């Protein structure tokens, strides 16, 4: 291959193969069935004859780790390798993300119209597929590989077929004791809890969405102290603490409080309305994802104070007078200077940034409200509805009316 990550890729594939999970780099033009021929008998084929890897997996974006499953519950993880040609994919699988019961295997055989005389071979085939549950250390290894080859602490993970199932994590009470050994146990538990919280905050400050499963799956392994006899109240109190910590982590990640306030307030309400202890892990995951997304979307660590303030002025009120001259005057700089700095740091002109924000807000209002188009245009700071329709179509390929109808269909 001749790429900088060749040794890491070889090591990763060796580790998966030693765990009996196939891992290989393949071309997008390769036949899917030829790629998986060593794992599948003829009536266990992955796809129809002639289907290529590109056709089977569909569109694959860079800096993204994909997970998918076929009709037989066989799972695959795959990603586009940075070879400069957008043509080589690392495919890992098949594996199962959960053990299948004998009855489930029987039902699959019926679905696939497998004759009873072949049932034994069908059972043997499924017993040979390794189970790789969510949170496995092999996924941590895969995530680390992605961080290395993309030279980025943060990337996207897309589950093509389904939402992740979220396990419920019980809340355990820290053991207490008056003797010296008991004190050491308590100290160790406290250190582990603080280490877990710090790791969670670091991940949020970097927008590391892909670390959700790794961190939240260990939630039950990091007990927190029981401070009230009411377990539900105790869980809510801990969620309040985590909401505060994650909000601060996102702020450290470069997100301005103007973006954080609504999210933090929404979670404060959700925490108080949490109906049962079993919802704790679900809410923790939701908070982690929300604050990571804020960092990925609104982090301004790379911007100068001038550009940061310009972005905030635009985002805080799209209906305001947002001409370049007005934005420059509010910050006591010349329009030319602001235009140069903004373009250099964001890669967009001020007018391009404003137009994209207005069209995005318009798209949201068209999809979620029954407001008239001219009213939406005013909310987005555009008085002339014909001009609004023109720039909306240029940006989205559809008129506002066409867009609203397509979303509702």
N, C-alpha and C positions, 0 to 999 in steps of 0.2 A: 504493500500500500504506500509506504514511503511518507507517512504523515507523522506529526509530532506525537500523536496519541496511540501509535501502533502498539507499543509495549503495554500500555494500560488496557487497550482493547483486548489484546491477547490474554492478559491476566484475567480480565473480567470474564471472557468467554470460557477460559479454563475452569474458573471457580464454579460457574453455572453448570458446565458440563460434568464436573465432578459431583455435583448435586443431582445429576441425571436430568437436568433441564437444558435442552438444546439452546445454543446461542451462536448466532452466525451473522456475518456481514454479507448482505446480498444486494444484487442490483434490482432496481425498480422494474426492470424489464424481464427479470427471471420469472419462470412459471411457478406459481404458488405450490402446486402439487409436487413439483420437482424439488423445491426447497424443503418441503416437509415429507418427502418420500420415505425417509428413514424412520419416521415416527408413525406413519399411517398406512394401514392396509388399504386395498383398493376401495372397500366400502366404508372406510373411515376418512376418505379424502376431505381435504380442507375446503376445496372449492370445485367448481365445474372445470372441465378440461379447457386449457387455453387461457385461463385467467392469470394475469400477471400480478406481481406483488403490488404494483401501483393500483391496479383495478381492485384488488382485494382490500387493501387498507385505505384507499381513497386519498384525499388531499393530505399531505404531510408538511407541516410548517417546521422551520428551523427553530432551535432553542425550545423545543417542546417534546416532552415524553408522553407517549400515548399508551393507553391500556384498552384492550378490547377483548371480547369473548365471542365465540361462535355458537351455533345452535346446539352444540354438544357440551356447553359449559367449559370448553377448553379456552384458556386465557393466553393472551400474548401481550408482551410489552415491546414497543418499537420506537425508534427515533431516527431522525435523519442525521447521518454522520457529516461533519463539516469537511468534506473533501473538495469543496470548491466547484463541484459539478451538480450538486443536488441530485445525485443518482444512486447513492449507496445508503442502505438502511440496515441498522442493527436490529435484528429480530430475536426476541427471547421467548421461548415457549415451544410447544404448548405446556401449560401447567394448570392445575386447579387452584382456585382461590379458597376452596373449602372442600371438605371430604363429602363425597356423594354416598348416600345410603344405598343398600341393595335395591330397595324399591324405586329409588330415583333412577338408578341405572336401568332397571327393567322398563320404566316408563320411557326413558330415552330410546331404548331399543325398539319399543313399539312405535315411537314417533318416527324413527329412521327406517321402519319396516324391515327390521332385522329378523330373519326367520328364527324360530326357537332353537333349531339345531345349531345355530351359530352363537347362541347366547353366551356359551362358555367362553368363546374367544372375545366376545364383546366385554364380558366381565374382566377377563385377563388384561385386555387392553387398558381399561380404565384403572385397574389396580396398578398398572405400570406407570401411570402419569403422576409425577410428584405433586404434592400439595404445597403451595407457597402462599400462606395466609398474609393478609395485609399487616404491615408492621414487621415482617420478616427482616432479619439483618441483611439478607441478600438485596432487598430493595434499598436499604441504606447504602450498600456498596454501589448499586446502580445510580442512585442519586449523586453520590460523590463523584462517580465517573462523569456524569453529566456536567457537574460543576467544573470539573477539570477541563474537559474538551471544549466547553463553551466559555471558559474563563469568566464565569459569572456565578455569584453566590445565589442567584435567583433565576428560576425558569418556570415554565408552565407545565402542569400535568393535566392531561385531558382524558377522561374516561368516556370512550366513544359510545358505549352501550347503555350505561346506567349510572345513577348516582351511587356514591359509595354508601354501603351500609355502615352505620355508626354504632359500634358496640357500646353498651352501657358500662360505665366504670363505677364500682362501688366506692364509697368514701370510708376509709378505714381510720380508726382511732389510733393515735400514737400511743404506744405502750408507756405507762408511767410507773416509776418505781423510786423508792427513797434510797435504795442502796447504790453503791458506786457503779456497779455494772449497769444498773438501770439508767443511771444518769448518762453514762456513755452511750447507751442505746438511743436515748432521747436526743442527745447531741448529734449523733450520726443521722438520725431521721430528719432533724432540723436542717442539717447541712445538705442532705439530699434534696429536701424540698426547696431550699434556696437555690441550689444548683439547677434544679429543674426550672424554677421560675426565671432565673437569669438566662438560661438557654432559650426559653420561650420568648423572652424579651429581645434577645439578640436576633432570633429568627424574624420577628415582626419588624424590627428596625431595618432589616435588609429586605423585607418583602418576600421572605422565603416560603411561599405557599406550599412548595413541594415537601416541606418538613412536617406538614400537619399530621400525617399518619404516624411518623416516627415519634413525635413529641406527645400527641394526645393519646396515642395507644399506651404510652407509659404513665398515663394519668393515674391509673389505679395503683401503680407501683410507687407513687410519690404521695403517701398519705399526708394529710394536713391535720393540724391539731383540732381536736374537738373542744370548742370553747363554750358551747351551750348544750343542754341535754336534748334539745330539739334538733335532730339530724338534718331536717330540711332547712331550718333556719341557719344551721351551721354551714350547709352547702351554699346557701344564698350569700352568706357573709363572705365566704371564700371567693365566690364569683364576683362580688363587689370589689374585692381586693384585686382580682385579676383584671377586671375591667379598667381599673385605675392604672395598674402596671402596664397593660398593653397599650392604653392610650398614651402613656408617657413614652413607651417604646416607639410608637408610631411618630410621636412628636420628635424624638431623637433621630428618627429616620428621615426627617425633613418635611413632615406634614404640618402645615400651619393649623393652629387651633380652630380657625374658621371652618375647616373641613372635619375636625375631630368632634366638635361640640354635639352635633346632631346624632352622630353614631354613638357616642358615649351615653347620651341621654336616652336613646332608644334602648340600649342594653340595660341601663339602670331600671327601666320600666319592665323589660322582659324578665330580669332577674327576680323582681318582686312578684311577678305574676307566674313564676315557674311553679307548676302544680305538684311535681313529685321529684323525689331524689333521683329517679332514673333519667331525668332530663338534664342532669348536670353535665355529663360528657358531651351531649348534643349542643348545649349552649356554649360550652368551652370551645368546641370546634367552630361554631358560628362566629364567636368573637375573634378567634385566631384568624379565620379567613377574612373577616371584614377589615380588621386592622392591617393585615398584609396587603389587601387590595388597595387600601388608602395609600400605603407607602408606594406601591407600584404605580399608582395613578397620579398621586399628588406630591411625591417627594420633590423638594426643591433644593436639596443639598448641593446640587451641581450648579445652581444659579447664583448670580450676584444679588445683592440686596435690591438693586434697581429692578432687575427682571422679576425677582420674587414679588415685589410690591406691585409691579405692572400686572402680573398674572392674578394676584389677589383682587386688584381693582376690577379686572375684567370678569373674573369668576363670581365675584360677590353680587354683581348687578348687571346682567346682560342687556337690560332695557335702558341703561344709562347712556349718556353721550360718550362714546368710546373712540373718538377720533384720535389719531396719533398726536395731534397738537394738544388736545385736552389732557391726555395721559401724561405727556411730557411736562406740561405746565404744572400739573399736580405734584410733580416731583422735582421741579426747578431744574430741568435739563432741556436741551434743545431737542426738537423732534428728530433731527438727523442723528444725533448721538444715541437716543433711545432706540431708533430703528436699527442702527448698526449693532448695538450690544445685544438687543433682543434676537436678531437674526443669527448672530454668531453663537449664542448660547442655546437657543431652542431649535435652530434649523428652519424656522418659519418666520415670515414677516408678521408684524403685529396684526395686520388686517386678515392674513390667512388664519392665524390663531383664533381671532374673534369670530370669523366666519364659521370655522369648524365647531366652535363652542355653541354658536347660535343654532346651527343646523342640528347638532346633537340634542340640544334642549328642545328644539321644535319636534324632533323625532319622538322624544319621550312624551311630550304633551299630546301629540297626535295619536300615539298608541295607548295612552292611559286616561285621556279625558275626552269629553264631547265638545270642547271649546271650538268656536268657529275659527277658520283658518286665519282671518284677519285679526282675531283676538290673540291667537298664538303668535302671529307676527309681531304684534305690539309687545307681548311678553318677552320676545327675543330682541327687542330694540329696533325693529324695522317697521317704519310707518307705511311704506308703499307695499301693499300686498302682492302686486304684480312682480316687483323686484324680489320680494321674499320668495315667491314661487320659482322665480328664475334661478336664484342661487341655490335653492333647495334641490331643484331638479339637477342642476349641474353637479352638485355634491353627491346625490344619492341615486341619480338616474331615474327618479320618479317625481311626479308632482306631489304636493302635500296630500291631495285627495287620493291619488293612486297609492301612496305609501300607507295611508290610514286604512284603505280597503284591503291591501295586501296583508297588513298586520292582523286585521280582524278575521280574515279568512283563515 
